[in-house]
Amino acid sequence: MEVLISIVIGILFAAATYLMLSKSLIRIIIGTGLLSHGAHLLILTMGGLKQGSAPVLVKGTEQYVDPLPQALILTAIVISFGVTAFFLVLAYRAYQELGTDNMDLLKGSDNDE
């Protein structure tokens, strides 16, 4: 199971890298979202996938799942949601002011000299 999830993580990282290297601001934002999802899966996989174990430790339980990776992922999801919302507002405002989402045109056209 870990091998399959590792392949999915690799695909997410590759797609995120491809999108983040594009010139469109919206694709860059989608790429950062994919990168954060890949990081969440990576943390979960490194924490170990245990099937058939209790999620909470109660009296008499021999095996249980470590809750630390799940807490880290929950925190990371909230942070990535906030960052994505900020990026979307920033992109919307830049599009309102400049009329484009192309990164080359956002830098300015001072290269004509």
KOLGU-4560 file (N, C-alpha, C; in nm, 3 decimals, padded with zeros to 5 digits):
<recs>
<n_xx: 00.081 n_yy: -00.120 n_zz: 00.000 ca_xx: 00.000 ca_yy: 00.000 ca_zz: 00.000 c_xx: 00.086 c_yy: 00.126 c_zz: 00.000 mol: A seq: 1 type: MET>
<n_xx: 00.198 n_yy: 00.122 n_zz: 00.075 ca_xx: 00.286 ca_yy: 00.237 ca_zz: 00.081 c_xx: 00.348 c_yy: 00.266 c_zz: -00.055 mol: A seq: 2 type: GLU>
<n_xx: 00.375 n_yy: 00.161 n_zz: -00.133 ca_xx: 00.435 ca_yy: 00.180 ca_zz: -00.265 c_xx: 00.337 c_yy: 00.253 c_zz: -00.357 mol: A seq: 3 type: VAL>
<n_xx: 00.211 n_yy: 00.214 n_zz: -00.354 ca_xx: 00.110 ca_yy: 00.280 ca_zz: -00.436 c_xx: 00.094 c_yy: 00.427 c_zz: -00.398 mol: A seq: 4 type: LEU>
<n_xx: 00.090 n_yy: 00.456 n_zz: -00.270 ca_xx: 00.077 ca_yy: 00.594 ca_zz: -00.226 c_xx: 00.203 c_yy: 00.673 c_zz: -00.258 mol: A seq: 5 type: ILE>
<n_xx: 00.319 n_yy: 00.609 n_zz: -00.253 ca_xx: 00.443 ca_yy: 00.677 ca_zz: -00.291 c_xx: 00.442 c_yy: 00.715 c_zz: -00.438 mol: A seq: 6 type: SER>
<n_xx: 00.386 n_yy: 00.630 n_zz: -00.523 ca_xx: 00.373 ca_yy: 00.662 ca_zz: -00.665 c_xx: 00.277 c_yy: 00.780 c_zz: -00.684 mol: A seq: 7 type: ILE>
<n_xx: 00.167 n_yy: 00.780 n_zz: -00.611 ca_xx: 00.072 ca_yy: 00.891 ca_zz: -00.619 c_xx: 00.138 c_yy: 01.021 c_zz: -00.572 mol: A seq: 8 type: VAL>
<n_xx: 00.218 n_yy: 01.014 n_zz: -00.467 ca_xx: 00.290 ca_yy: 01.132 ca_zz: -00.417 c_xx: 00.385 c_yy: 01.184 c_zz: -00.524 mol: A seq: 9 type: ILE>
<n_xx: 00.457 n_yy: 01.094 n_zz: -00.590 ca_xx: 00.547 ca_yy: 01.135 ca_zz: -00.697 c_xx: 00.474 c_yy: 01.201 c_zz: -00.812 mol: A seq: 10 type: GLY>
<n_xx: 00.358 n_yy: 01.147 n_zz: -00.848 ca_xx: 00.278 ca_yy: 01.207 ca_zz: -00.956 c_xx: 00.229 c_yy: 01.346 c_zz: -00.914 mol: A seq: 11 type: ILE>
<n_xx: 00.184 n_yy: 01.359 n_zz: -00.790 ca_xx: 00.139 ca_yy: 01.490 ca_zz: -00.742 c_xx: 00.253 c_yy: 01.592 c_zz: -00.742 mol: A seq: 12 type: LEU>
<n_xx: 00.371 n_yy: 01.551 n_zz: -00.696 ca_xx: 00.486 ca_yy: 01.642 ca_zz: -00.696 c_xx: 00.526 c_yy: 01.680 c_zz: -00.837 mol: A seq: 13 type: PHE>
<n_xx: 00.524 n_yy: 01.585 n_zz: -00.930 ca_xx: 00.560 ca_yy: 01.614 ca_zz: -01.069 c_xx: 00.460 c_yy: 01.709 c_zz: -01.133 mol: A seq: 14 type: ALA>
<n_xx: 00.331 n_yy: 01.685 n_zz: -01.111 ca_xx: 00.229 ca_yy: 01.773 ca_zz: -01.167 c_xx: 00.237 c_yy: 01.912 c_zz: -01.105 mol: A seq: 15 type: ALA>
<n_xx: 00.264 n_yy: 01.919 n_zz: -00.975 ca_xx: 00.276 ca_yy: 02.049 ca_zz: -00.908 c_xx: 00.396 c_yy: 02.126 c_zz: -00.961 mol: A seq: 16 type: ALA>
<n_xx: 00.507 n_yy: 02.058 n_zz: -00.982 ca_xx: 00.626 ca_yy: 02.123 ca_zz: -01.036 c_xx: 00.600 c_yy: 02.175 c_zz: -01.177 mol: A seq: 17 type: THR>
<n_xx: 00.533 n_yy: 02.095 n_zz: -01.259 ca_xx: 00.500 ca_yy: 02.137 ca_zz: -01.395 c_xx: 00.411 c_yy: 02.261 c_zz: -01.394 mol: A seq: 18 type: TYR>
<n_xx: 00.308 n_yy: 02.260 n_zz: -01.309 ca_xx: 00.216 ca_yy: 02.372 ca_zz: -01.303 c_xx: 00.283 c_yy: 02.498 c_zz: -01.246 mol: A seq: 19 type: LEU>
<n_xx: 00.371 n_yy: 02.481 n_zz: -01.148 ca_xx: 00.434 ca_yy: 02.597 ca_zz: -01.087 c_xx: 00.538 c_yy: 02.662 c_zz: -01.179 mol: A seq: 20 type: MET>
<n_xx: 00.585 n_yy: 02.591 n_zz: -01.279 ca_xx: 00.681 ca_yy: 02.648 ca_zz: -01.374 c_xx: 00.614 c_yy: 02.715 c_zz: -01.492 mol: A seq: 21 type: LEU>
<n_xx: 00.481 n_yy: 02.718 n_zz: -01.495 ca_xx: 00.410 ca_yy: 02.780 ca_zz: -01.606 c_xx: 00.402 c_yy: 02.932 c_zz: -01.585 mol: A seq: 22 type: SER>
<n_xx: 00.352 n_yy: 03.002 n_zz: -01.685 ca_xx: 00.346 ca_yy: 03.148 ca_zz: -01.680 c_xx: 00.213 c_yy: 03.200 c_zz: -01.627 mol: A seq: 23 type: LYS>
<n_xx: 00.114 n_yy: 03.115 n_zz: -01.617 ca_xx: -00.017 ca_yy: 03.158 ca_zz: -01.570 c_xx: -00.023 c_yy: 03.156 c_zz: -01.418 mol: A seq: 24 type: SER>
<n_xx: -00.074 n_yy: 03.263 n_zz: -01.360 ca_xx: -00.081 ca_yy: 03.274 ca_zz: -01.214 c_xx: -00.178 c_yy: 03.173 c_zz: -01.155 mol: A seq: 25 type: LEU>
<n_xx: -00.287 n_yy: 03.144 n_zz: -01.224 ca_xx: -00.383 ca_yy: 03.045 ca_zz: -01.175 c_xx: -00.321 c_yy: 02.907 c_zz: -01.172 mol: A seq: 26 type: ILE>
<n_xx: -00.244 n_yy: 02.871 n_zz: -01.274 ca_xx: -00.177 ca_yy: 02.740 ca_zz: -01.274 c_xx: -00.076 c_yy: 02.730 c_zz: -01.162 mol: A seq: 27 type: ARG>
<n_xx: -00.010 n_yy: 02.839 n_zz: -01.129 ca_xx: 00.085 ca_yy: 02.839 ca_zz: -01.018 c_xx: 00.012 c_yy: 02.814 c_zz: -00.887 mol: A seq: 28 type: ILE>
<n_xx: -00.105 n_yy: 02.875 n_zz: -00.870 ca_xx: -00.183 ca_yy: 02.854 ca_zz: -00.748 c_xx: -00.232 c_yy: 02.710 c_zz: -00.738 mol: A seq: 29 type: ILE>
<n_xx: -00.278 n_yy: 02.653 n_zz: -00.849 ca_xx: -00.320 ca_yy: 02.512 ca_zz: -00.850 c_xx: -00.201 c_yy: 02.422 c_zz: -00.820 mol: A seq: 30 type: ILE>
<n_xx: -00.083 n_yy: 02.458 n_zz: -00.872 ca_xx: 00.037 ca_yy: 02.380 ca_zz: -00.845 c_xx: 00.075 c_yy: 02.381 c_zz: -00.698 mol: A seq: 31 type: GLY>
<n_xx: 00.061 n_yy: 02.495 n_zz: -00.631 ca_xx: 00.091 ca_yy: 02.499 ca_zz: -00.488 c_xx: -00.010 c_yy: 02.415 c_zz: -00.409 mol: A seq: 32 type: THR>
<n_xx: -00.135 n_yy: 02.413 n_zz: -00.455 ca_xx: -00.234 ca_yy: 02.327 ca_zz: -00.390 c_xx: -00.201 c_yy: 02.180 c_zz: -00.405 mol: A seq: 33 type: GLY>
<n_xx: -00.160 n_yy: 02.141 n_zz: -00.525 ca_xx: -00.120 ca_yy: 02.001 ca_zz: -00.547 c_xx: 00.004 c_yy: 01.965 c_zz: -00.466 mol: A seq: 34 type: LEU>
<n_xx: 00.096 n_yy: 02.060 n_zz: -00.456 ca_xx: 00.217 ca_yy: 02.034 ca_zz: -00.378 c_xx: 00.184 c_yy: 02.013 c_zz: -00.230 mol: A seq: 35 type: LEU>
<n_xx: 00.090 n_yy: 02.092 n_zz: -00.179 ca_xx: 00.052 ca_yy: 02.074 ca_zz: -00.038 c_xx: -00.020 c_yy: 01.941 c_zz: -00.017 mol: A seq: 36 type: SER>
<n_xx: -00.104 n_yy: 01.898 n_zz: -00.114 ca_xx: -00.169 ca_yy: 01.768 ca_zz: -00.100 c_xx: -00.066 c_yy: 01.654 c_zz: -00.105 mol: A seq: 37 type: HIS>
<n_xx: 00.034 n_yy: 01.669 n_zz: -00.190 ca_xx: 00.141 ca_yy: 01.569 ca_zz: -00.194 c_xx: 00.218 c_yy: 01.563 c_zz: -00.063 mol: A seq: 38 type: GLY>
<n_xx: 00.242 n_yy: 01.680 n_zz: -00.004 ca_xx: 00.311 ca_yy: 01.683 ca_zz: 00.125 c_xx: 00.227 c_yy: 01.619 c_zz: 00.236 mol: A seq: 39 type: ALA>
<n_xx: 00.095 n_yy: 01.639 n_zz: 00.230 ca_xx: 00.007 ca_yy: 01.576 ca_zz: 00.330 c_xx: 00.013 c_yy: 01.424 c_zz: 00.318 mol: A seq: 40 type: HIS>
<n_xx: 00.006 n_yy: 01.375 n_zz: 00.195 ca_xx: 00.016 ca_yy: 01.229 ca_zz: 00.176 c_xx: 00.152 c_yy: 01.176 c_zz: 00.218 mol: A seq: 41 type: LEU>
<n_xx: 00.258 n_yy: 01.255 n_zz: 00.195 ca_xx: 00.392 ca_yy: 01.213 ca_zz: 00.234 c_xx: 00.403 c_yy: 01.200 c_zz: 00.385 mol: A seq: 42 type: LEU>
<n_xx: 00.349 n_yy: 01.297 n_zz: 00.458 ca_xx: 00.352 ca_yy: 01.289 ca_zz: 00.605 c_xx: 00.272 c_yy: 01.169 c_zz: 00.654 mol: A seq: 43 type: ILE>
<n_xx: 00.156 n_yy: 01.146 n_zz: 00.594 ca_xx: 00.073 ca_yy: 01.033 ca_zz: 00.635 c_xx: 00.143 c_yy: 00.900 c_zz: 00.607 mol: A seq: 44 type: LEU>
<n_xx: 00.207 n_yy: 00.889 n_zz: 00.491 ca_xx: 00.276 ca_yy: 00.765 ca_zz: 00.456 c_xx: 00.398 c_yy: 00.740 c_zz: 00.545 mol: A seq: 45 type: THR>
<n_xx: 00.471 n_yy: 00.845 n_zz: 00.575 ca_xx: 00.589 ca_yy: 00.829 ca_zz: 00.660 c_xx: 00.549 c_yy: 00.795 c_zz: 00.804 mol: A seq: 46 type: MET>
<n_xx: 00.428 n_yy: 00.833 n_zz: 00.842 ca_xx: 00.380 ca_yy: 00.797 ca_zz: 00.975 c_xx: 00.344 c_yy: 00.650 c_zz: 00.986 mol: A seq: 47 type: GLY>
<n_xx: 00.330 n_yy: 00.583 n_zz: 00.872 ca_xx: 00.297 ca_yy: 00.441 ca_zz: 00.871 c_xx: 00.149 c_yy: 00.418 c_zz: 00.855 mol: A seq: 48 type: GLY>
<n_xx: 00.114 n_yy: 00.333 n_zz: 00.760 ca_xx: -00.025 ca_yy: 00.298 ca_zz: 00.739 c_xx: -00.051 c_yy: 00.165 c_zz: 00.809 mol: A seq: 49 type: LEU>
<n_xx: -00.133 n_yy: 00.168 n_zz: 00.911 ca_xx: -00.165 ca_yy: 00.047 ca_zz: 00.987 c_xx: -00.311 c_yy: 00.014 c_zz: 00.966 mol: A seq: 50 type: LYS>
<n_xx: -00.336 n_yy: -00.104 n_zz: 00.917 ca_xx: -00.473 ca_yy: -00.147 ca_zz: 00.895 c_xx: -00.518 c_yy: -00.234 c_zz: 01.011 mol: A seq: 51 type: GLN>
<n_xx: -00.640 n_yy: -00.216 n_zz: 01.053 ca_xx: -00.697 ca_yy: -00.298 ca_zz: 01.160 c_xx: -00.660 c_yy: -00.252 c_zz: 01.299 mol: A seq: 52 type: GLY>
<n_xx: -00.596 n_yy: -00.137 n_zz: 01.312 ca_xx: -00.561 ca_yy: -00.086 ca_zz: 01.444 c_xx: -00.661 c_yy: 00.018 c_zz: 01.489 mol: A seq: 53 type: SER>
<n_xx: -00.674 n_yy: 00.029 n_zz: 01.618 ca_xx: -00.768 ca_yy: 00.126 ca_zz: 01.674 c_xx: -00.712 c_yy: 00.267 c_zz: 01.659 mol: A seq: 54 type: ALA>
<n_xx: -00.795 n_yy: 00.365 n_zz: 01.623 ca_xx: -00.744 ca_yy: 00.502 ca_zz: 01.609 c_xx: -00.723 c_yy: 00.571 c_zz: 01.744 mol: A seq: 55 type: PRO>
<n_xx: -00.785 n_yy: 00.521 n_zz: 01.849 ca_xx: -00.775 ca_yy: 00.583 ca_zz: 01.980 c_xx: -00.733 c_yy: 00.475 c_zz: 02.080 mol: A seq: 56 type: VAL>
<n_xx: -00.646 n_yy: 00.511 n_zz: 02.172 ca_xx: -00.599 ca_yy: 00.418 ca_zz: 02.274 c_xx: -00.702 c_yy: 00.410 c_zz: 02.388 mol: A seq: 57 type: LEU>
<n_xx: -00.755 n_yy: 00.291 n_zz: 02.407 ca_xx: -00.847 ca_yy: 00.266 ca_zz: 02.518 c_xx: -00.794 c_yy: 00.148 c_zz: 02.598 mol: A seq: 58 type: VAL>
<n_xx: -00.853 n_yy: 00.123 n_zz: 02.712 ca_xx: -00.806 ca_yy: 00.016 ca_zz: 02.799 c_xx: -00.820 c_yy: -00.119 c_zz: 02.731 mol: A seq: 59 type: LYS>
<n_xx: -00.712 n_yy: -00.192 n_zz: 02.727 ca_xx: -00.711 ca_yy: -00.325 ca_zz: 02.668 c_xx: -00.669 c_yy: -00.328 c_zz: 02.521 mol: A seq: 60 type: GLY>
<n_xx: -00.638 n_yy: -00.216 n_zz: 02.464 ca_xx: -00.598 ca_yy: -00.212 ca_zz: 02.323 c_xx: -00.449 c_yy: -00.238 c_zz: 02.313 mol: A seq: 61 type: THR>
<n_xx: -00.411 n_yy: -00.333 n_zz: 02.230 ca_xx: -00.271 ca_yy: -00.369 ca_zz: 02.211 c_xx: -00.205 c_yy: -00.281 c_zz: 02.106 mol: A seq: 62 type: GLU>
<n_xx: -00.272 n_yy: -00.264 n_zz: 01.990 ca_xx: -00.215 ca_yy: -00.186 ca_zz: 01.881 c_xx: -00.303 c_yy: -00.065 c_zz: 01.854 mol: A seq: 63 type: GLN>
<n_xx: -00.239 n_yy: 00.047 n_zz: 01.828 ca_xx: -00.313 ca_yy: 00.168 ca_zz: 01.795 c_xx: -00.233 c_yy: 00.250 c_zz: 01.695 mol: A seq: 64 type: TYR>
<n_xx: -00.301 n_yy: 00.340 n_zz: 01.629 ca_xx: -00.240 ca_yy: 00.424 ca_zz: 01.527 c_xx: -00.182 c_yy: 00.549 c_zz: 01.594 mol: A seq: 65 type: VAL>
<n_xx: -00.062 n_yy: 00.590 n_zz: 01.548 ca_xx: 00.002 ca_yy: 00.709 ca_zz: 01.602 c_xx: -00.076 c_yy: 00.833 c_zz: 01.558 mol: A seq: 66 type: ASP>
<n_xx: -00.127 n_yy: 00.915 n_zz: 01.650 ca_xx: -00.209 ca_yy: 01.030 ca_zz: 01.611 c_xx: -00.128 c_yy: 01.153 c_zz: 01.569 mol: A seq: 67 type: PRO>
<n_xx: 00.004 n_yy: 01.153 n_zz: 01.589 ca_xx: 00.084 ca_yy: 01.271 ca_zz: 01.559 c_xx: 00.084 c_yy: 01.308 c_zz: 01.410 mol: A seq: 68 type: LEU>
<n_xx: 00.105 n_yy: 01.213 n_zz: 01.316 ca_xx: 00.099 ca_yy: 01.252 ca_zz: 01.174 c_xx: -00.038 c_yy: 01.306 c_zz: 01.134 mol: A seq: 69 type: PRO>
<n_xx: -00.144 n_yy: 01.252 n_zz: 01.190 ca_xx: -00.278 ca_yy: 01.301 ca_zz: 01.157 c_xx: -00.298 c_yy: 01.442 c_zz: 01.209 mol: A seq: 70 type: GLN>
<n_xx: -00.246 n_yy: 01.473 n_zz: 01.326 ca_xx: -00.257 ca_yy: 01.609 ca_zz: 01.380 c_xx: -00.174 c_yy: 01.706 c_zz: 01.296 mol: A seq: 71 type: ALA>
<n_xx: -00.056 n_yy: 01.663 n_zz: 01.253 ca_xx: 00.027 ca_yy: 01.748 ca_zz: 01.169 c_xx: -00.041 c_yy: 01.776 c_zz: 01.035 mol: A seq: 72 type: LEU>
<n_xx: -00.103 n_yy: 01.676 n_zz: 00.977 ca_xx: -00.171 ca_yy: 01.693 ca_zz: 00.849 c_xx: -00.291 c_yy: 01.785 c_zz: 00.865 mol: A seq: 73 type: ILE>
<n_xx: -00.366 n_yy: 01.772 n_zz: 00.973 ca_xx: -00.480 ca_yy: 01.860 ca_zz: 00.996 c_xx: -00.435 c_yy: 02.005 c_zz: 01.007 mol: A seq: 74 type: LEU>
<n_xx: -00.327 n_yy: 02.029 n_zz: 01.077 ca_xx: -00.272 ca_yy: 02.164 ca_zz: 01.087 c_xx: -00.224 c_yy: 02.213 c_zz: 00.952 mol: A seq: 75 type: THR>
<n_xx: -00.158 n_yy: 02.128 n_zz: 00.875 ca_xx: -00.108 ca_yy: 02.166 ca_zz: 00.743 c_xx: -00.222 c_yy: 02.196 c_zz: 00.646 mol: A seq: 76 type: ALA>
<n_xx: -00.333 n_yy: 02.124 n_zz: 00.658 ca_xx: -00.448 ca_yy: 02.150 ca_zz: 00.571 c_xx: -00.504 c_yy: 02.289 c_zz: 00.599 mol: A seq: 77 type: ILE>
<n_xx: -00.515 n_yy: 02.326 n_zz: 00.724 ca_xx: -00.567 ca_yy: 02.458 ca_zz: 00.759 c_xx: -00.474 c_yy: 02.567 c_zz: 00.708 mol: A seq: 78 type: VAL>
<n_xx: -00.344 n_yy: 02.548 n_zz: 00.726 ca_xx: -00.247 ca_yy: 02.648 ca_zz: 00.680 c_xx: -00.249 c_yy: 02.658 c_zz: 00.528 mol: A seq: 79 type: ILE>
<n_xx: -00.253 n_yy: 02.545 n_zz: 00.457 ca_xx: -00.254 ca_yy: 02.550 ca_zz: 00.310 c_xx: -00.384 c_yy: 02.612 c_zz: 00.258 mol: A seq: 80 type: SER>
<n_xx: -00.495 n_yy: 02.593 n_zz: 00.328 ca_xx: -00.619 ca_yy: 02.658 ca_zz: 00.288 c_xx: -00.607 c_yy: 02.809 c_zz: 00.299 mol: A seq: 81 type: PHE>
<n_xx: -00.548 n_yy: 02.855 n_zz: 00.408 ca_xx: -00.528 ca_yy: 02.999 ca_zz: 00.426 c_xx: -00.435 c_yy: 03.059 c_zz: 00.322 mol: A seq: 82 type: GLY>
<n_xx: -00.326 n_yy: 02.988 n_zz: 00.292 ca_xx: -00.231 ca_yy: 03.036 ca_zz: 00.191 c_xx: -00.295 c_yy: 03.037 c_zz: 00.053 mol: A seq: 83 type: VAL>
<n_xx: -00.372 n_yy: 02.933 n_zz: 00.020 ca_xx: -00.439 ca_yy: 02.928 ca_zz: -00.110 c_xx: -00.542 c_yy: 03.040 c_zz: -00.122 mol: A seq: 84 type: THR>
<n_xx: -00.616 n_yy: 03.067 n_zz: -00.016 ca_xx: -00.712 ca_yy: 03.177 ca_zz: -00.019 c_xx: -00.641 c_yy: 03.310 c_zz: -00.039 mol: A seq: 85 type: ALA>
<n_xx: -00.527 n_yy: 03.329 n_zz: 00.027 ca_xx: -00.450 ca_yy: 03.453 ca_zz: 00.009 c_xx: -00.399 c_yy: 03.465 c_zz: -00.134 mol: A seq: 86 type: PHE>
<n_xx: -00.347 n_yy: 03.355 n_zz: -00.191 ca_xx: -00.299 ca_yy: 03.357 ca_zz: -00.329 c_xx: -00.412 c_yy: 03.389 c_zz: -00.427 mol: A seq: 87 type: PHE>
<n_xx: -00.530 n_yy: 03.334 n_zz: -00.404 ca_xx: -00.642 ca_yy: 03.361 ca_zz: -00.494 c_xx: -00.686 c_yy: 03.507 c_zz: -00.489 mol: A seq: 88 type: LEU>
<n_xx: -00.689 n_yy: 03.565 n_zz: -00.369 ca_xx: -00.724 ca_yy: 03.706 ca_zz: -00.356 c_xx: -00.617 c_yy: 03.793 c_zz: -00.421 mol: A seq: 89 type: VAL>
<n_xx: -00.491 n_yy: 03.756 n_zz: -00.402 ca_xx: -00.381 ca_yy: 03.831 ca_zz: -00.463 c_xx: -00.388 c_yy: 03.823 c_zz: -00.615 mol: A seq: 90 type: LEU>
<n_xx: -00.417 n_yy: 03.706 n_zz: -00.669 ca_xx: -00.428 ca_yy: 03.690 ca_zz: -00.814 c_xx: -00.547 c_yy: 03.768 c_zz: -00.868 mol: A seq: 91 type: ALA>
<n_xx: -00.659 n_yy: 03.766 n_zz: -00.798 ca_xx: -00.776 ca_yy: 03.841 ca_zz: -00.842 c_xx: -00.748 c_yy: 03.990 c_zz: -00.845 mol: A seq: 92 type: TYR>
<n_xx: -00.682 n_yy: 04.037 n_zz: -00.741 ca_xx: -00.651 ca_yy: 04.181 ca_zz: -00.734 c_xx: -00.550 c_yy: 04.220 c_zz: -00.842 mol: A seq: 93 type: ARG>
<n_xx: -00.452 n_yy: 04.136 n_zz: -00.868 ca_xx: -00.355 ca_yy: 04.164 ca_zz: -00.974 c_xx: -00.423 c_yy: 04.163 c_zz: -01.110 mol: A seq: 94 type: ALA>
<n_xx: -00.518 n_yy: 04.073 n_zz: -01.130 ca_xx: -00.591 ca_yy: 04.071 ca_zz: -01.256 c_xx: -00.678 c_yy: 04.195 c_zz: -01.272 mol: A seq: 95 type: TYR>
<n_xx: -00.736 n_yy: 04.242 n_zz: -01.163 ca_xx: -00.817 ca_yy: 04.364 ca_zz: -01.169 c_xx: -00.732 c_yy: 04.484 c_zz: -01.206 mol: A seq: 96 type: GLN>
<n_xx: -00.615 n_yy: 04.494 n_zz: -01.148 ca_xx: -00.530 ca_yy: 04.610 ca_zz: -01.171 c_xx: -00.461 c_yy: 04.606 c_zz: -01.307 mol: A seq: 97 type: GLU>
<n_xx: -00.410 n_yy: 04.489 n_zz: -01.347 ca_xx: -00.326 ca_yy: 04.480 ca_zz: -01.467 c_xx: -00.396 c_yy: 04.417 c_zz: -01.586 mol: A seq: 98 type: LEU>
<n_xx: -00.506 n_yy: 04.345 n_zz: -01.563 ca_xx: -00.580 ca_yy: 04.286 ca_zz: -01.673 c_xx: -00.519 c_yy: 04.159 c_zz: -01.731 mol: A seq: 99 type: GLY>
<n_xx: -00.426 n_yy: 04.098 n_zz: -01.662 ca_xx: -00.365 ca_yy: 03.975 ca_zz: -01.711 c_xx: -00.321 c_yy: 03.888 c_zz: -01.594 mol: A seq: 100 type: THR>
<n_xx: -00.304 n_yy: 03.758 n_zz: -01.621 ca_xx: -00.247 ca_yy: 03.669 ca_zz: -01.520 c_xx: -00.116 c_yy: 03.607 c_zz: -01.569 mol: A seq: 101 type: ASP>
<n_xx: -00.063 n_yy: 03.660 n_zz: -01.678 ca_xx: 00.065 ca_yy: 03.613 ca_zz: -01.732 c_xx: 00.178 c_yy: 03.670 c_zz: -01.648 mol: A seq: 102 type: ASN>
<n_xx: 00.266 n_yy: 03.584 n_zz: -01.600 ca_xx: 00.374 ca_yy: 03.627 ca_zz: -01.512 c_xx: 00.473 c_yy: 03.720 c_zz: -01.581 mol: A seq: 103 type: MET>
<n_xx: 00.497 n_yy: 03.700 n_zz: -01.711 ca_xx: 00.590 ca_yy: 03.788 ca_zz: -01.782 c_xx: 00.534 c_yy: 03.930 c_zz: -01.792 mol: A seq: 104 type: ASP>
<n_xx: 00.404 n_yy: 03.940 n_zz: -01.812 ca_xx: 00.344 ca_yy: 04.072 ca_zz: -01.821 c_xx: 00.326 c_yy: 04.138 c_zz: -01.684 mol: A seq: 105 type: LEU>
<n_xx: 00.319 n_yy: 04.057 n_zz: -01.578 ca_xx: 00.307 ca_yy: 04.113 ca_zz: -01.444 c_xx: 00.438 c_yy: 04.177 c_zz: -01.398 mol: A seq: 106 type: LEU>
<n_xx: 00.552 n_yy: 04.130 n_zz: -01.453 ca_xx: 00.682 ca_yy: 04.186 ca_zz: -01.415 c_xx: 00.698 c_yy: 04.329 c_zz: -01.464 mol: A seq: 107 type: LYS>
<n_xx: 00.633 n_yy: 04.361 n_zz: -01.574 ca_xx: 00.647 ca_yy: 04.493 ca_zz: -01.634 c_xx: 00.713 c_yy: 04.481 c_zz: -01.769 mol: A seq: 108 type: GLY>
<n_xx: 00.691 n_yy: 04.579 n_zz: -01.852 ca_xx: 00.746 ca_yy: 04.574 ca_zz: -01.987 c_xx: 00.862 c_yy: 04.671 c_zz: -02.002 mol: A seq: 109 type: SER>
<n_xx: 00.951 n_yy: 04.676 n_zz: -01.906 ca_xx: 01.069 ca_yy: 04.763 ca_zz: -01.912 c_xx: 01.181 c_yy: 04.700 c_zz: -01.996 mol: A seq: 110 type: ASP>
<n_xx: 01.158 n_yy: 04.585 n_zz: -02.053 ca_xx: 01.261 ca_yy: 04.515 ca_zz: -02.130 c_xx: 01.273 c_yy: 04.567 c_zz: -02.273 mol: A seq: 111 type: ASN>
<n_xx: 01.193 n_yy: 04.668 n_zz: -02.310 ca_xx: 01.194 ca_yy: 04.720 ca_zz: -02.447 c_xx: 01.317 c_yy: 04.804 c_zz: -02.474 mol: A seq: 112 type: ASP>
<n_xx: 01.384 n_yy: 04.854 n_zz: -02.375 ca_xx: 01.498 ca_yy: 04.943 ca_zz: -02.393 c_xx: 01.623 c_yy: 04.872 c_zz: -02.438 mol: A seq: 113 type: GLU>
</recs>
